[in-house]
Amino acid sequence: VEKVSYVGVNEEGKKYTYDAKIVEEKLNSYDYSNNGEKVVFLTFDDGTSKTVTPEILKVLENEGVKATFFITGANLENGGEEARELLKKEFESGHAIANHSYSHDVKKLYPGRSLDMEAFKADFEKNDKLLKDILDTFNRPLKVSGKEIYCTVSIGVSFYRTDGETVQA
């Protein structure tokens, strides 16, 4: 698995960063080799939680483990200044921060069980702005629920669909 340095992490976190497109290609081709190195991707969704996140951060620090935190803006804003400080701590500790939409409102983002790209873009951009306002240097990895889309690259948004087609947003 090749490492890349363009996702929403600080210098410490870059050591643990992998390109999701390459990971998917390897998995789809049943290529589990990685020069003999075992890799696990630890992710936490829908944060930041004022009660759970501090405990998670303690365990990760004690074990020397890095993770990706997929942040929803509504949860972040509902948590007030304490949640903002936890987000900064996640980032400063070398964990990746990723955009998991602002609302996480499935009915709004996936009406009739299909992705509404305009609603998703608006929701994503609202959360992106919030994350950038808090972190100053946020570089846009995100997570979309469902099988149609699995990854984006930083600077502009490119959605990779499971059929291999790239859709520019």
Solvent accessible surface area in square Angstrom, and as a share of the most:
residue,aa,sasa,rsa
1,V,42,0.24
2,E,114,0.51
3,K,112,0.47
4,V,29,0.16
5,S,69,0.44
6,Y,68,0.26
7,V,26,0.15
8,G,1,0.01
9,V,14,0.08
10,N,35,0.18
11,E,127,0.57
12,E,67,0.30
13,G,2,0.02
14,K,62,0.26
15,K,110,0.47
16,Y,102,0.39
17,T,8,0.05
18,Y,32,0.12
19,D,22,0.12
20,A,48,0.37
21,K,51,0.22
22,I,43,0.22
23,V,25,0.14
24,E,39,0.18
25,E,91,0.41
26,K,35,0.15
27,L,96,0.48
28,N,97,0.50
29,S,74,0.48
30,Y,165,0.63
31,D,56,0.29
32,Y,150,0.57
33,S,71,0.46
34,N,16,0.08
35,N,156,0.80
36,G,81,0.78
37,E,98,0.44
38,K,191,0.81
39,V,46,0.27
40,V,132,0.76
41,F,106,0.44
42,L,67,0.33
43,T,64,0.37
44,F,55,0.23
45,D,63,0.33
46,D,58,0.30
47,G,15,0.15
48,T,6,0.03
49,S,39,0.25
50,K,89,0.38
51,T,109,0.63
52,V,81,0.46
53,T,6,0.04
54,P,37,0.23
55,E,94,0.42
56,I,33,0.17
57,L,7,0.04
58,K,112,0.48
59,V,90,0.52
60,L,7,0.04
61,E,133,0.60
62,N,122,0.63
63,E,122,0.55
64,G,61,0.59
65,V,59,0.34
66,K,52,0.22
67,A,8,0.06
68,T,31,0.18
69,F,6,0.03
70,F,27,0.11
71,I,0,0.00
72,T,4,0.02
73,G,0,0.00
74,A,27,0.21
75,N,60,0.31
76,L,1,0.00
77,E,84,0.37
78,N,127,0.65
79,G,11,0.10
80,G,32,0.31
81,E,109,0.49
82,E,93,0.42
83,A,0,0.00
84,R,73,0.27
85,E,86,0.38
86,L,18,0.09
87,L,0,0.00
88,K,64,0.27
89,K,98,0.42
90,E,0,0.00
91,F,23,0.10
92,E,123,0.55
93,S,41,0.27
94,G,1,0.01
95,H,5,0.02
96,A,16,0.12
97,I,0,0.00
98,A,1,0.01
99,N,0,0.00
100,H,6,0.03
101,S,5,0.03
102,Y,31,0.12
103,S,38,0.25
104,H,64,0.29
105,D,59,0.31
106,V,86,0.49
107,K,175,0.74
108,K,93,0.39
109,L,7,0.03
110,Y,40,0.15
111,P,65,0.41
112,G,78,0.75
113,R,230,0.84
114,S,71,0.46
115,L,33,0.17
116,D,53,0.27
117,M,54,0.24
118,E,122,0.55
119,A,20,0.16
120,F,4,0.02
121,K,51,0.22
122,A,61,0.47
123,D,3,0.02
124,F,3,0.01
125,E,89,0.40
126,K,112,0.47
127,N,0,0.00
128,D,6,0.03
129,K,130,0.55
130,L,15,0.08
131,L,0,0.00
132,K,77,0.33
133,D,83,0.43
134,I,11,0.06
135,L,16,0.08
136,D,121,0.63
137,T,94,0.54
138,F,12,0.05
139,N,42,0.21
140,R,48,0.17
141,P,20,0.12
142,L,11,0.05
143,K,68,0.29
144,V,13,0.08
145,S,48,0.31
146,G,61,0.58
147,K,177,0.75
148,E,87,0.39
149,I,4,0.02
150,Y,59,0.22
151,C,14,0.08
152,T,10,0.06
153,V,40,0.23
154,S,17,0.11
155,I,146,0.74
156,G,35,0.33
157,V,15,0.09
158,S,16,0.10
159,F,1,0.00
160,Y,39,0.15
161,R,65,0.24
162,T,84,0.49
163,D,97,0.50
164,G,45,0.44
165,E,91,0.41
166,T,63,0.37
167,V,40,0.23
168,Q,128,0.57
169,A,49,0.38
